[in-house]
Amino acid sequence: MSRTARTILQIILALALAGGSGLLLHQWMRQAAPQNPAGQRPATTNVMVASRDLPRGTTLTTDHLNSAPFLPQSLPSGTFQQAEPLLGRVLASSLAANEPVTRQRLTDSGSGEGGVSALIAPGHRAMAVKGNKVMGLAGFVRPGNRVDVLVTLMAGENASRAVTKIVLENVLVLATGQEWQSPQDGAQPASVDVYTLEVTPDQSERLALAASQGTLHFALRNGADTDGVLTQGVDVDAALASLRPAAAPKPSTGRSRSRTSVEIITGGERSRVEF
């Protein structure tokens, strides 16, 4: 066989081997791919979702709910397929439009009244205090913020000394005025007359005393700052003493030290020496 014929034969064998390998790879990929005939949709499950953006504290009705399909592998836990179990339930947190309603987003089944009462954590109480523009940081204290509560009142013997002290720390603001949902970004801040705080029973006693006997102020906290700080409080003298320079040393009075006088008698002469 000539060299040319051998070369042609080798090329033909290489092409045959390549074609056979490609055919085997194609068959293997078809077998490994999920079987989904053309035009057939994957199986889905219909669950209840929010029909629009819903703030926390909303009491659910049929107008708040829609049904939407979800793939089984993307379905969150605790969903509902029917609207009936959700009617009258209260949202513990806000929901975006088309977001599934889950058990984790709902308050206890007994909390059916909605509003601020549904937002109070177990063991806590909601307590309202009268506010003003200064106390509310010109309207920048909003629902969901956390604040420290300061009070200025008269203390000491015969209540003759004004003292300012932090009496509550890291307190959740449940509502400002009639709003228990923080306004959307870009909304103009507005001063309100009433602030509703979430406190424990022990804290509610301190807050009631501070509100009735003194003047309240709020100090807005960063939401990630949970550290507690112990303070001594400050009175007028301590406040005026802050940021003063160190006291200068007292100047010398210029007084000379006491001197001692000694009389010396030598024969009939007398002399006096002082030192």
PyMOL commands that set and color helices and strands:
alter all, ss='L'
color gray80, all
select helices_A, chain A and resi 3-32+62-64+72-74+84-86+103-105+115-119+137-139+157-159+201-213+236-241
alter helices_A, ss='H'
color red, helices_A
select strands_A, chain A and resi 45-50+65-70+125-130+146-155+161-176+194-199+215-220+234-235+261-266+269-274
alter strands_A, ss='S'
color yellow, strands_A
deselect
rebuild
show_as cartoon
